[in-house]
Amino acid sequence: MGLSATAVGALLGLGIQVYSNALRKLPFSRHPWEHVVGMGLGVVFVKSLLKWEAQQEQDLDKLLQRAKECNERRYIDAEDD
């Protein structure tokens, strides 16, 4: 997963930079260092997006577990009355 995320991020950054140059009607490799920076930023973006998604999944699991426990307590307390 890490290698594919890195590749997707690098391609995303490179694609955005090439598209930006194409929109401005500049040569595709006008400043090659901008491609490297764009690829790096793309990798950082995709990696942080994956970390955020994993954190959201963990938070959702905790929330669902808490709701399940509350519902069980409510059902058990209702039977005791």
SULBELNOR-V686541 format. One record per helix or strand of 3 or more residues. SS is the DSSP state (helix for helix, strand for strand). FROM is the first residue (numbers start at 1). TO is the last residue. If there is no record, write none. Layout:
SS_FROM_TO / SS_FROM_TO
This chain:
helix_2_23 / helix_32_80
